[in-house]
Amino acid sequence: MLNPALKKTWLKDREALQKTAVPIVTISGTYREDLKGVHDLPEEDLTQDVVFSRAHYSMAIGVAVQAWGKTIDPQKAWLIDPTNYVTGESWASVMITEKLGKLVARHFALKILKNLVDKFGRRKIPLLMSVTPPLLRLARGVNSPILSFHITAGNILLEHGKAVVEMVTDPHVRGDYLANCDNPQAYYLVFDERTKVEFLEKAHKIDKKIDSERIFVTGPPIDPRIIAARKNKHVWTEKRPLRICLTTGGLGTNKQEIHTIIDQLVPTLRARKPKVELMVYAGTHADIKNTVIAKARKEGVPYQEINPPDPAQFEIGQKLSVEEFKADHLSTALTIIYHPQIIDANELLIHYAFPWADGFITKPSGDMAYDAVASGAFLLTLKEWGEWETNIFAKFKTHEIAKTAETQNIIRQLEQLTQIENDTCWISDAMHRARAIEHEDPFFLQGAKNILQAYKKIAASL
């Protein structure tokens, strides 16, 4: 049922997954064109990816990069997403899932729909039936435990006899993680000790037996390139403009709040020497990019879009080195990061935003918030989308790195946070605390390394 190009990448993906030391699976969306490039097949750089989540991709690729080093090595690790191989009649459920997800993510008033999805479990969504066949076909010849970064994928594999090492991708335990936790072939990795305790308590409440030794505290799965980015970053002082990165997520999350902030900040960039420089990460969402451009043109604000001049030289695998960050080569006060394909959008974020930004305005998610702090930045957080994000905000608020963004009065808030008293201000202090967070949370920067070590230990025991 696959077209010739997809059949070629499927065969290569299947072979790599069977032979690799660390087989990794996630469900984040499609990246079919970039798959061609990774497998040395002709590709084009304009096709629009279907994207459900940046987090489930960025966390998985971060651990793969940790295993690879500076160049892709399929023998060390390999990552697959079965969504790439959904075809025919099943493709409709992929499109429906993305459209519904975008609708909910962009309109906070519709969050009740997401609450219903969480209540009844991700196992009920139409996407489950679509990704199951390609996932099982890809995993058929894999004898090692499979490292999963999406609970739907992990549960499918467990229910079909596979050993699974499941990353709990937030400091929060959803009910779906407990569905197969009494399976002796199920192992779990968590951000911190508190989440491990929560896991055991919730399992006990529903009479699920799980040995605590099958739950490993690893820390968050942060791409090592993001951690390295803070080497190139200096804590903000009043001698230069404050660098803010405003970000959305895989589904265009918090779009209304983003529009409100853009309406306030972009006009200030007309100043000859603006106090703030703004980068907007639109991800794969052209509508958000176009909103920023329209506002900039209306206000007469120069802007630049970050696009690799030669896409063939910017693929994952060509630029795994952290030594060529381009953050200091930005020429305007307003920069937009957009790409229709998730791999390239994520690579641009890593190579331009994290080394550049003093602070991020973002929802407090298990990917972007942790990544931002790991890069040495402060956080102003948008509305949370669930209990897990409330937990994340509470963590970084306790560390005095995060505050709630005052979206209706963002300029006044930034002025207050940059007010110098006794030779310092909240923003500078927060950046210093972010750069030293490992002293309070020793697992924070070690997650990707610890995940690979835990995987190796589990694989050796089976």
C-alpha positions in Angstrom: 0.0 0.0 0.0 3.0 2.3 0.3 4.2 4.5 -2.6 7.7 3.6 -4.0 9.5 6.3 -2.0 7.8 5.4 1.3 8.5 1.8 0.7 12.2 2.5 0.4 12.3 4.5 3.6 10.2 1.9 5.4 12.6 -0.9 4.4 15.6 1.2 5.6 13.8 2.2 8.8 12.9 -1.4 9.6 16.4 -2.7 8.9 18.0 0.1 11.1 15.5 -0.5 13.9 16.4 -4.2 13.9 20.2 -3.7 13.9 20.6 -0.7 16.2 21.8 -0.8 19.8 18.9 1.5 21.0 15.7 1.2 19.0 13.5 4.3 19.7 9.9 4.9 18.8 7.6 7.9 19.2 4.4 9.3 17.8 4.8 13.0 16.9 3.6 13.3 13.3 5.2 12.8 9.9 8.6 13.7 8.5 8.5 11.8 5.3 10.6 14.1 3.2 13.3 14.3 5.8 13.3 10.6 6.1 14.3 10.4 2.4 17.2 12.8 3.1 18.3 10.8 6.1 18.3 7.6 4.0 20.2 9.4 1.1 17.1 9.5 -1.2 16.0 12.6 -3.2 13.8 14.9 -1.2 12.0 18.2 -1.5 11.9 20.8 1.3 8.4 22.3 0.9 6.0 19.5 1.8 3.9 20.3 4.9 4.3 17.8 7.7 1.4 16.7 9.9 2.5 17.4 13.4 0.9 16.5 16.7 3.7 17.3 19.1 7.1 18.9 19.1 7.8 17.3 22.6 7.5 13.7 21.6 9.9 14.3 18.7 12.4 16.6 20.4 12.8 14.4 23.5 13.3 11.3 21.4 15.8 13.0 19.0 17.6 14.5 22.0 18.3 11.0 23.3 19.3 9.8 19.9 21.7 12.7 19.5 23.2 11.8 22.9 23.8 8.3 21.6 25.1 9.4 18.2 27.6 12.1 19.1 28.4 14.5 16.2 27.1 12.4 13.3 24.2 10.0 12.9 25.2 6.4 13.5 22.3 3.9 13.0 24.2 1.3 14.9 24.2 3.3 18.0 20.5 4.4 18.0 17.6 4.7 15.6 14.3 6.6 15.8 11.0 5.8 14.0 7.5 7.3 14.0 4.9 4.9 12.6 2.7 7.9 11.6 5.0 8.2 8.5 3.7 5.0 7.2 -0.1 5.4 7.7 -1.7 5.4 4.3 -5.0 4.7 2.5 -8.3 5.0 4.4 -6.4 5.2 7.7 -4.9 8.5 6.7 -8.2 10.3 7.4 -7.8 9.6 11.1 -4.4 11.2 11.1 -5.7 14.4 9.6 -8.7 14.4 11.9 -6.5 14.0 15.0 -4.3 16.9 13.9 -7.2 19.2 13.0 -9.0 18.5 16.3 -5.7 18.9 18.2 -5.1 22.3 16.6 -8.6 23.5 17.3 -8.3 22.7 21.0 -4.8 23.9 21.4 -5.5 27.3 19.8 -8.7 28.1 21.7 -8.5 27.8 25.4 -12.3 27.8 25.7 -12.3 24.5 24.0 -10.0 22.9 26.5 -13.0 20.9 27.9 -12.5 18.7 24.8 -8.9 18.0 25.8 -10.0 17.2 29.3 -12.4 14.6 27.9 -9.6 13.0 25.9 -7.4 12.9 28.9 -10.2 11.5 31.1 -11.0 8.6 28.7 -7.4 8.0 27.7 -5.4 8.4 24.6 -6.0 4.8 23.8 -9.5 5.7 22.6 -8.4 8.2 19.9 -8.9 7.2 16.2 -5.1 7.6 15.6 -4.5 4.4 17.7 -6.0 2.1 15.1 -4.1 3.9 12.3 -0.6 3.7 13.8 -0.9 0.1 15.2 -0.3 -1.8 11.9 2.8 0.1 10.7 4.3 0.2 14.2 3.9 -3.6 14.6 5.4 -4.2 11.2 8.4 -2.0 11.9 8.9 -3.6 15.3 8.4 -7.2 14.2 12.0 -8.2 14.0 13.3 -6.2 17.0 14.4 -8.4 19.8 15.8 -5.7 22.1 13.6 -3.7 24.4 12.2 -0.7 22.6 12.6 2.8 24.1 9.3 4.6 23.7 8.6 8.4 23.9 4.8 8.1 23.5 2.5 6.1 25.8 0.3 5.0 22.9 3.2 3.4 21.1 4.5 1.9 24.3 1.1 0.3 25.2 0.7 -1.1 21.7 4.0 -2.8 21.8 3.5 -4.1 25.3 0.2 -5.6 24.4 1.8 -7.4 21.5 4.5 -9.0 23.5 7.4 -6.5 23.2 9.6 -5.4 26.1 9.3 -1.6 26.4 11.3 1.1 28.2 8.7 3.9 28.5 9.7 7.5 29.1 7.2 9.4 31.2 7.4 12.7 29.3 6.3 15.0 32.0 6.7 15.2 35.8 3.1 13.8 36.0 1.7 10.3 35.7 -1.3 10.0 33.3 -3.6 7.0 33.7 -2.4 5.5 30.4 1.0 4.9 31.9 -0.6 2.6 34.4 -2.5 0.4 31.8 0.3 -2.1 31.4 2.6 -1.3 34.4 2.0 -4.8 35.9 3.5 -6.3 32.7 7.0 -7.6 33.8 8.3 -6.4 30.4 7.3 -2.8 31.1 10.0 -0.4 32.5 9.5 3.3 33.1 11.8 6.3 33.2 10.8 9.4 35.1 12.1 13.0 35.6 12.4 12.9 39.3 11.9 11.1 42.6 8.5 12.8 43.2 7.2 11.4 39.9 8.4 7.9 40.8 6.5 8.1 44.1 3.4 9.3 42.3 3.7 6.4 39.8 3.8 3.8 42.6 1.0 5.4 44.6 -1.3 5.6 41.5 -0.5 2.0 40.6 -1.3 0.9 44.1 -4.7 2.7 44.1 -5.9 0.7 41.1 -4.4 -2.6 42.3 -1.6 -2.7 39.8 1.5 -4.4 41.0 4.8 -2.9 39.9 8.2 -3.5 41.3 9.8 -0.1 42.1 13.0 -1.4 40.5 11.3 -1.2 37.1 11.0 2.6 37.5 14.2 4.5 37.0 14.8 8.2 37.9 16.8 9.6 35.0 16.0 13.3 34.7 14.4 15.0 31.7 15.4 14.0 28.1 17.1 17.2 27.0 19.0 17.4 23.7 22.7 17.8 24.6 23.0 20.6 22.0 20.6 22.7 24.0 22.7 22.3 27.1 25.8 23.2 25.2 24.0 26.3 23.9 24.4 28.1 27.2 28.2 28.1 26.7 27.7 30.8 24.1 25.2 32.8 26.2 25.9 35.7 28.5 23.5 36.8 31.3 21.6 39.9 30.3 22.7 43.4 31.4 21.1 46.8 30.7 23.9 47.4 28.2 22.1 45.6 25.4 18.5 44.8 24.4 16.7 42.0 26.2 16.3 38.9 23.9 12.9 37.2 24.1 11.9 34.1 22.2 8.1 33.6 22.0 7.2 30.0 21.2 4.3 27.9 20.2 4.0 24.1 20.3 3.4 21.3 17.8 -0.3 22.1 17.4 0.1 25.9 17.5 -0.7 26.0 21.2 -1.6 29.3 23.0 -2.2 31.1 19.7 -4.5 33.7 21.1 -2.0 34.7 23.8 0.8 34.8 21.3 -1.2 37.2 19.2 -1.8 39.4 22.2 1.9 39.6 23.0 2.8 40.2 19.3 0.4 43.1 19.2 2.2 44.8 22.1 5.8 43.9 21.4 6.2 44.3 17.7 5.4 48.1 17.6 8.2 48.7 20.2 10.7 47.3 17.7 10.4 50.4 15.5 12.6 52.3 18.0 16.1 53.1 16.8 17.5 51.3 19.8 14.7 49.0 21.0 14.9 47.7 24.6 13.7 44.3 23.5 14.6 42.0 20.5 12.0 39.4 19.6 12.3 36.0 18.1 9.1 34.1 17.3 9.2 30.3 17.0 6.2 29.5 14.8 7.2 25.9 14.3 5.4 24.4 11.4 2.5 26.8 11.5 2.4 29.2 8.6 -0.6 31.1 10.0 1.4 32.1 13.1 4.3 33.1 10.9 2.0 35.2 8.7 0.4 36.9 11.7 3.9 38.1 12.8 4.8 39.3 9.3 1.5 41.1 8.9 1.9 43.0 12.1 5.6 43.8 11.3 4.6 45.2 7.9 1.7 47.2 9.4 4.1 48.8 11.9 7.0 49.3 9.5 9.2 46.9 11.5 12.1 45.2 9.6 12.2 41.4 10.1 14.0 38.4 8.9 12.9 34.8 8.5 15.4 32.2 9.5 15.7 29.6 6.7 18.8 27.6 5.9 20.2 29.0 2.6 21.0 25.5 1.4 18.4 23.1 2.8 20.5 20.1 1.8 23.2 21.3 4.2 20.9 21.8 7.1 19.4 18.3 7.5 19.6 16.4 10.8 22.9 14.6 10.6 24.7 17.4 8.8 24.7 19.8 11.8 24.8 17.8 15.0 27.8 19.7 16.1 27.1 22.6 18.6 30.1 24.6 17.4 28.4 26.5 14.6 25.6 28.3 16.3 24.4 31.3 14.3 22.8 33.2 17.1 25.0 36.3 16.7 24.3 36.6 13.0 20.8 38.0 13.4 20.5 41.4 11.8 17.0 42.7 12.9 15.2 43.2 16.1 12.4 40.8 14.9 13.2 37.2 13.8 10.8 34.5 12.7 11.6 30.8 12.8 9.3 28.7 10.6 9.6 25.6 8.5 6.8 23.3 7.2 8.7 20.2 8.4 9.2 19.4 12.0 12.8 18.1 11.8 14.0 21.3 10.2 11.9 23.6 12.5 13.3 21.9 15.5 16.9 22.1 14.2 16.4 25.9 13.5 15.1 26.3 17.1 18.2 24.5 18.5 20.7 26.4 16.4 19.3 29.9 16.6 16.9 30.3 19.5 18.5 28.5 22.5 22.0 30.1 22.1 20.4 33.5 21.6 17.4 34.0 24.0 17.7 35.5 27.5 14.2 34.3 28.2 11.3 32.3 26.7 7.6 33.1 26.7 6.1 29.7 26.4 3.7 27.3 27.9 5.3 25.3 30.8 5.7 22.0 29.0 7.9 19.1 29.5 9.9 19.9 26.4 10.1 23.7 25.8 10.2 24.8 29.5 12.9 22.3 30.4 14.9 23.0 27.2 14.7 26.8 27.9 16.0 26.5 31.4 18.7 24.1 30.3 19.9 26.7 27.8 20.3 29.2 30.7 17.2 31.2 30.1 14.3 32.5 32.3 10.7 31.7 31.7 7.5 33.7 31.4 4.8 31.1 31.1 1.5 31.1 29.2 -1.6 29.3 30.3 -1.1 25.7 31.4 -2.9 22.9 29.5 -3.1 20.3 32.2 -2.0 19.3 35.7 1.4 18.2 34.3 2.1 21.8 33.2 0.9 23.2 36.5 3.6 20.9 38.1 6.2 22.2 35.7 5.4 25.8 36.4 5.5 25.2 40.2 8.9 23.6 39.8 10.5 26.5 38.0 8.7 29.0 40.2 10.2 27.4 43.2 13.6 27.7 41.6 12.8 31.4 41.0 13.4 31.0 37.3 9.7 31.3 36.1 6.9 33.8 36.5 3.4 33.8 34.9 3.4 36.0 31.8 1.1 39.0 32.1 0.0 38.6 28.5 -2.2 41.8 28.6 0.6 43.9 30.0 3.8 42.3 28.8 5.7 45.5 28.2 5.1 46.7 31.7 6.0 43.3 33.1 9.3 43.3 31.2 10.1 46.8 32.4 9.5 45.7 36.0 11.6 42.5 35.7 14.5 44.5 34.2 14.4 47.2 36.8 17.9 47.4 38.3 18.2 47.5 42.1 21.4 46.9 43.9 23.2 46.2 40.6 20.9 43.4 39.6 17.3 42.5 38.6 15.0 39.6 38.6 15.8 38.6 35.0 19.6 38.5 35.5 19.2 36.6 38.7 16.8 34.1 37.1 19.3 33.5 34.3 22.1 32.9 36.9 19.8 30.4 38.7 19.0 28.6 35.4 22.7 28.3 34.7 23.3 26.7 38.1 20.1 24.5 38.3 22.1 21.3 38.4 23.2 22.2 41.9 19.6 22.0 43.1 18.5 19.3 40.7 21.4 17.0 39.9 19.4 15.0 37.4 18.4 18.0 35.4 21.2 18.1 32.8 22.0 14.4 32.9 18.7 13.0 31.6 19.7 11.9 28.1 22.9 10.2 29.5 20.9 8.5 32.3 18.2 7.3 29.9 20.8 5.5 27.8 22.5 4.1 30.9 19.2 2.8 32.2 18.3 1.4 28.8 21.6 -0.5 28.6 21.1 -1.9 32.1 17.5 -3.1 31.3 18.6 -4.6 28.0 21.4 -6.5 29.7 19.0 -8.0 32.2 16.6 -9.4 29.7 
